[in-house]
Amino acid sequence: MAKYFGTDGFRGEAGLTLTSRHAYLIGRFLGWYYSENGTRKVRIVIGKDTRRSSYMFEYSIVAGLTASGADAYMLHVTTTPSVSYVTASEGFDCGIMISASHNPYSDNGIKLVNARGEKMEDDTLDRIEAYLDGRFPLPDGQNDLPYASGENVGCIVDYAAGRNRYIGYLISLSLYSFKQFRVGLDCANGSAWMIAKSVFDALGARTFVIGANPDGLNINRGIGSTHIEALCHFVQENHLDIGFAFDGDADRCIAVDENGRVVNGDHIMYLLAADMKRHNALTNNTVVTTVMSNLGLYRALDEAGIDYVQTTVGDKYVYENMAETGNCIGGEQSGHIILSKYATTGDGILTAIKVMETVVSSKQPLSKLAEPVKMYPQVLKNLRVADKSAVRNHPRVAERVREISKALGDGGRILLRESGTEPLIRIMVEAESDALCHRYAEDLAALIEELGLL
């Protein structure tokens, strides 16, 4: 099991579990590693979200990169998917995004993508972890990686132009004008605050924006895709046609229909896949989901004659399946939607554009398009534990999960999984009523506490 890097990068409380020294060392290693022992010049692109600590980590990473001889191209505040796009489209060796996504401002993270704009390979992450812990076999028996000197020291390039090209790319993807639509955008006081409005304005929408006043401390605070109630109220109050909420680094999108009701990632996958099927564009007639998708999505896909597969939780695993099979749409209920024709990662603004296209082309409101997905009641309970694997592998916990699963039968399910980014065990229960969901979730949580596993 990885010590630092989870399913979505190295994430932790800024200055405590994730420090500027970690960031510097990651920069040092990447600058050296991609240079093939100093035999080639390296170009690495870096973006960050609006957290106060992102500046600290940005400069630490840049110091490490240039000390190892790599050129650092700084996008400054931008989205995670823009880093993937720029890395892949402009020939960079790899990309770095500084963000803790939907977490509070006190956390931060370092996400790495390869030259294709995909999440970094595990073997490279293993080497970085070994270097962080002093276990990496250094060249020629040295005490540290070699430092660049003289003309070999890396350059720092202000690369806001890369972010602007990404904005142009998004605008180019829409087949329709959004003129006459009143669109709400919740930018979570995060990465999307300078990008989302520009894109939707250029596509003709009348935009109404919240969460676009970052101060370094208010990212995701009571706003954004994890606090969708803010956008629901905003859409109703301003009589908008539709709304889209992003998370801190804008790789997620949750929508709100014209009535102020939530349209989550499962709804979005369904309506986009159904539209693709109508246009003979749904590769393999299949949607890639994770085990966290709601039973209501699967019932709706069955009714529409659309196949589906399930992966482990994490958009990384969704993309891996898509890359292997050629499936063109997949994602998570949380709003990570991957459209492989256009991107190698979840992209909240891209998702919003494609949802808008479906609304425009179908001449139907979002509420009508999402209607076939009847969500089952669902409870998600998070337990902070000392050892996630000990909980997962405890025989009495496993037996209780089997008992609950048998009791639910075809009318529901229970899922126990480890968080990929936090010291949490997540209990998810779906059933035909909220009461049953809460009953079984509390039952399993009580057993875990009784066993002294918290």
Order of alpha helices (4+ residues) and beta strands (2+ residues): beta-beta-alpha-beta-alpha-beta-alpha-beta-beta-alpha-beta-alpha-beta-alpha-beta-alpha-beta-beta-beta-alpha-beta-alpha-beta-alpha-beta-beta-alpha-alpha-beta-alpha-alpha-beta-beta-alpha
